[in-house]
Amino acid sequence: MAVDRTVYGRMQPKKMTPVTIPAPGKTEELEVSEGDHVKKDDVLFTLSTPAGKQTIKSPEDGVVLQLKAEEDASVSNDDPVAMIADADTMTLELSVTSAVRKHFKKDTAYDILF
């Protein structure tokens, strides 16, 4: 017997890793887009600075989110230029009534449909 329930909540990656750059510069050869899946050390883009060109690589496996870099645009090193989200492990926060809550057990895996 299967029981279907509709609940609402918020889902987010358990881990988000910032992509930072060592110095301000101009992006060249942007290799990724928002939502792309990357592996650790995949090239994200080339950064041109007064000290020369630098290859900016992904610090982790995951999905590219909050990409602020655009090709041939200036970028600052004040904030991360992107975030790499761990797409394999997500945190789910639900708002449910006590009647629905009794159907969930702690540390149990559930199938989530979007």
N, C-alpha and C positions, 0 to 999 in steps of 0.2 A: 504494500500500500504506500502510495506517495502522497505527500501533502505539499501543496504549493501555497506559498505565502508571498505577498508583495509588501516589502518594507522599503523605506527610503533612508538614505544616509549619504555619507561622504567616503570616497575611496581615494587613497593617495599612496604613492610609493613609500615603502618602509625606509628606503635610503635614497637620498638625493646628494650627488657629489657636484660641487661647483667646478666650472672650468674657468680658471683664471689665467691672465697673461702677465708676463714679467714686466712689461713696459707698455705705455700707450703706443699706438701705431695705426697703420692702415691695413685693412684686411685685403688679401689677394687670394684668388683661387679657393673660394668657399666650396668645400667638398661635401657638406651635409646640409640638410634642411630640417626644420622643426618636425619632430615625429620619427625621424630616421632611427633605425636600430644600429648601434655601433658596438664594436668590440674594443677592449682595452688596447691602447696604442694606435687605433685607427686615426688617420689624419682628418682633423676637422676643418682646418684652414691654414693658410700661410699668412703670417703677420710680418709686415715691413715696418721696421723701426730705424731710428738713426744708427743703431748698432748693427743693422743688417737684417736679413730675412730669418724668421724663425718658424718652424713647423709646430703648430699647436695640435696636440694629440689628445684623444679621449683618455681620461684618467681611470675609467672603469668600463665594464660592459653595461649596456643599458640603452635607453631611449633619449634622444636629444630633446630637451624642453627649454622653454624660455630663452631661445636663441636670439641674442641681441646683435650679433654680427651680421653685416650685410657685405656683399662683395664690393670692393673699392670704396669702403666707408671707414671713417676714423672710429677707433674704439679706445675706451679708457680702461685703465687697470684698476679703477676705483671699485668696481663691482664685477661679479662674474659675468662672462660673456655668454654663458649657457649653463644649463644644469643637465647632468646625466642621471636619469632616474632608473633605479633597479626595477625593471618590469616584471621580474619573476616573483617578487615578494611584495605584496600590497597590504596596507592597513585599512580596515573597513570599520567605520563608525556608523552605527545605525540608531535611529530614533524609533523605539518600539514601545508598545504598551506592555504591562506586566503579563497580560494574557498571551501575547505573542512571544515574549521573552522566554517563557517556560519551554518553548520548542527548540531553543538553542542551548548547546552545551559548550562550555569553555574548552578551548584547545581542540576543537573538532573542525575538520575541513568541510566546507560546504561549496556546492557549485553555485556560482554567481552568473546570472544572465544579464546582458545589457540591452 
